[in-house]
């Protein structure tokens, strides 16, 4: 805690007109006040009883002296220093005879606001639950925080609950999306503080990754490379193609992303698929990949359309031949 702000109240700052406190002389005894060196408080307005230990001739008088107002409590990160003269001035303004008071303890008391910290991880988790409750987390989109929120310091030590609410989704364009979640910290119905967490939308992309070291000049195939789903702020281009069948223009390490920018797609002259050959049909999209077995009914080169019979024999499929020998269905034929 940073206690760089230190506030000292003098007797002159506290003297004010107030209803007089009577009874010290009537009780016929001394008033003993013990002043500790420091104390932490959770109230917004201070009384003498919040700061010191009071003993008087009877319980009623003790309670009345303890209820004498001492001004506001310190703010968070603030230390408030009250000396005996300041306390005495406040008691004197309430009508208590200073001669009847016996002081013990410290010459002054330093008062700080009692507080607790709500960790940033808890605030972020509450915001993410709000996204889920708002049905914003789906198979085709997720959200990442633009920045992690700071820890939130809250006055007092009451039991706390977190409440989060999503704002409207903003659409800047090109598939981008932003949303802000307000997370409030409450005790009962009272809000003690809040923060805001901004998120941006992420879309699923297919990305090829090396399964093993790939040397420059090597052919990229499903044996040395695989497709994985990654999440990015914009939608994937419909022209994206997996780099299978391309030639690596540089070396790739295992788990390194492989893209067509660093591979050449020289079309082989020979047929990739031959009539009667067993092959794999592949359908993929945002966040999914489905495969099925078939038999080629025609020869085919990369990029050509051929007819394929599904293994169930119920229908034929027209598909486009890929460089890796798979076929992407275009339509079905009854």
Buried (B, 14 or more C-beta within 10 A) or exposed (E): EEEEEEEEBEBEEBEEEEEEBEBBEEBEBBBBBEBEEEBEBBEEEBBBBBBBBBBBBEEEBBEBBBEBBBBEBBEBBBBBBBBBBBBBBBBBBBBBEEEBBEBEBBEBBBBBBBBBEBEBEBBBBBBBBBBEEBEBEEEEBBBEBEEEBEEBBBBBEBEBEBEBEBBEBEEEEEBBBBBBBBBBBBBEEEEBBBBEBBBBBBBBBBBBBBBEEBEEEBBBBBEBBBBEBEBEBEBBEEEEBBBBBBBBEEBBEEEBEBEBEBBEBEEEEEBBBEEEBEBBBBEBEBBEEEEBEBBBBBBBBBEBBBBBBBEEEEEBBBBBBBBBBBBBBEEEEE
